[in-house]
Amino acid sequence: MEDRRCLTLGTAGGTIRSVDEMLPALTSDLRRDDLRAEFLSDLRLTIGEVKRRLRDGPERERIELLANILREARTDEVWAFATPAEVASAWDRLAPRLGRRRAHWQFLLDGWRRLGLLA
């Protein structure tokens, strides 16, 4: 039996719903802008909202979101949200936020530069 503890909220009509019921479902299909990415389950943002904030949000928010993606997503999943050039151009601000994933991303960026794939 699964133990599911979650916050419940009352509504004006007296119906009690869990927070889980109010959030869009999680998915591994990153083409589904109406759902939440599994690797970002701690965020209450849909994939579409994450993409919008990465494109239009304040720089600090964009860096924090991208760092979160670089830490939590598989490498192939990252490209649904950013290009290698975008990661490279923000690297100085991203690197301190990546923890143990920093070496992985540094290795990839260095390799792409050696191959002439990044300036």
ZADREN-542788 format. One record per residue (C-alpha): residue number from 1; x, y, z. Coordinates in pm, 1 decimal. Layout:
ZADREN-542788
{node NUM,{X,Y,Z}}
...
END
This chain:
ZADREN-542788
{node 1,{0.0,0.0,0.0}}
{node 2,{139.5,336.8,-101.6}}
{node 3,{173.8,600.3,169.3}}
{node 4,{76.9,932.1,8.5}}
{node 5,{95.8,1224.9,242.6}}
{node 6,{2.9,1553.1,87.1}}
{node 7,{-134.2,1889.4,180.4}}
{node 8,{-509.9,1923.0,147.3}}
{node 9,{-690.6,2246.2,87.6}}
{node 10,{-1049.9,2340.8,151.4}}
{node 11,{-1255.4,2524.5,-107.9}}
{node 12,{-1553.1,2750.8,-65.3}}
{node 13,{-1782.0,2464.4,-166.8}}
{node 14,{-1649.2,2245.0,109.8}}
{node 15,{-1469.1,2007.0,-125.1}}
{node 16,{-1121.8,1908.8,-13.1}}
{node 17,{-866.1,1849.6,-286.3}}
{node 18,{-500.1,1756.8,-262.1}}
{node 19,{-231.9,1978.7,-409.9}}
{node 20,{-136.8,1684.1,-634.4}}
{node 21,{-484.5,1692.0,-789.7}}
{node 22,{-451.2,2061.6,-877.0}}
{node 23,{-110.7,2035.8,-1047.3}}
{node 24,{-68.3,1917.1,-1405.5}}
{node 25,{57.8,1559.6,-1432.1}}
{node 26,{423.7,1468.6,-1467.7}}
{node 27,{557.0,1342.0,-1800.2}}
{node 28,{875.7,1232.5,-1971.9}}
{node 29,{737.7,1360.3,-2305.4}}
{node 30,{898.9,1703.3,-2326.3}}
{node 31,{677.6,1798.4,-2622.6}}
{node 32,{381.4,1821.7,-2381.9}}
{node 33,{388.3,2189.5,-2285.8}}
{node 34,{72.3,2143.7,-2077.7}}
{node 35,{234.2,1896.1,-1833.8}}
{node 36,{526.7,1907.5,-1588.8}}
{node 37,{865.2,1748.0,-1663.4}}
{node 38,{936.7,1450.8,-1437.8}}
{node 39,{1287.0,1574.9,-1360.3}}
{node 40,{1141.9,1910.3,-1248.0}}
{node 41,{877.2,1757.4,-1023.3}}
{node 42,{969.2,1995.0,-741.5}}
{node 43,{861.9,2292.0,-956.8}}
{node 44,{497.7,2380.5,-998.1}}
{node 45,{555.1,2483.9,-1360.5}}
{node 46,{446.9,2320.2,-1682.4}}
{node 47,{702.9,2249.6,-1951.9}}
{node 48,{556.8,2537.0,-2153.5}}
{node 49,{590.9,2775.6,-1859.5}}
{node 50,{952.2,2670.3,-1802.5}}
{node 51,{1028.2,2735.5,-2170.3}}
{node 52,{855.4,3073.9,-2156.1}}
{node 53,{1046.1,3178.3,-1844.4}}
{node 54,{1375.0,3064.9,-1997.6}}
{node 55,{1296.9,3279.3,-2300.9}}
{node 56,{1137.3,3586.0,-2139.8}}
{node 57,{1206.5,3582.4,-1766.2}}
{node 58,{1451.6,3798.2,-1573.1}}
{node 59,{1813.2,3685.1,-1611.1}}
{node 60,{1842.6,3556.1,-1254.6}}
{node 61,{1535.3,3336.1,-1297.2}}
{node 62,{1659.1,3210.0,-1636.2}}
{node 63,{1995.5,3112.0,-1487.3}}
{node 64,{1836.2,2936.5,-1188.5}}
{node 65,{1594.3,2743.1,-1410.9}}
{node 66,{1863.3,2642.1,-1657.6}}
{node 67,{2096.0,2535.4,-1375.1}}
{node 68,{1814.2,2325.4,-1229.7}}
{node 69,{1762.7,2159.7,-1568.4}}
{node 70,{2136.0,2094.6,-1613.3}}
{node 71,{2151.8,1934.5,-1266.1}}
{node 72,{1838.9,1722.1,-1290.2}}
{node 73,{1776.6,1629.9,-1654.6}}
{node 74,{1947.5,1371.2,-1867.9}}
{node 75,{2178.9,1533.4,-2122.1}}
{node 76,{1941.3,1462.5,-2412.8}}
{node 77,{1648.9,1617.4,-2222.7}}
{node 78,{1831.0,1948.0,-2176.2}}
{node 79,{1807.8,2030.0,-2547.3}}
{node 80,{1429.4,2062.7,-2526.2}}
{node 81,{1497.0,2376.7,-2319.8}}
{node 82,{1829.2,2523.8,-2436.1}}
{node 83,{2095.8,2494.6,-2703.3}}
{node 84,{2461.2,2413.8,-2639.0}}
{node 85,{2545.8,2771.4,-2740.5}}
{node 86,{2304.0,2909.1,-2477.6}}
{node 87,{2459.2,2688.2,-2210.1}}
{node 88,{2808.6,2795.3,-2317.7}}
{node 89,{2723.8,3165.5,-2319.0}}
{node 90,{2583.0,3148.4,-1964.3}}
{node 91,{2849.7,2908.1,-1835.4}}
{node 92,{3017.9,3149.8,-1592.1}}
{node 93,{2684.0,3206.3,-1417.1}}
{node 94,{2569.5,2842.0,-1443.3}}
{node 95,{2883.5,2658.4,-1331.2}}
{node 96,{2869.3,2757.9,-961.2}}
{node 97,{2511.4,2625.3,-942.3}}
{node 98,{2571.6,2278.1,-1089.4}}
{node 99,{2725.5,2087.3,-801.1}}
{node 100,{2868.2,1751.1,-901.8}}
{node 101,{2718.1,1782.7,-1252.0}}
{node 102,{2954.8,2071.1,-1326.2}}
{node 103,{3236.9,1839.5,-1440.0}}
{node 104,{3002.3,1658.5,-1680.0}}
{node 105,{2895.3,1980.5,-1848.0}}
{node 106,{3247.9,2123.5,-1851.2}}
{node 107,{3367.5,1805.8,-2025.2}}
{node 108,{3096.1,1836.2,-2292.2}}
{node 109,{3153.2,2206.6,-2354.9}}
{node 110,{3531.0,2159.3,-2377.5}}
{node 111,{3487.4,1870.5,-2620.5}}
{node 112,{3247.4,2064.5,-2841.5}}
{node 113,{3489.9,2355.8,-2849.7}}
{node 114,{3781.2,2125.4,-2946.8}}
{node 115,{3567.1,1984.9,-3229.9}}
{node 116,{3475.8,2334.0,-3348.5}}
{node 117,{3107.7,2290.0,-3263.3}}
{node 118,{3112.8,2585.2,-3019.4}}
{node 119,{3299.9,2912.4,-3050.1}}
END
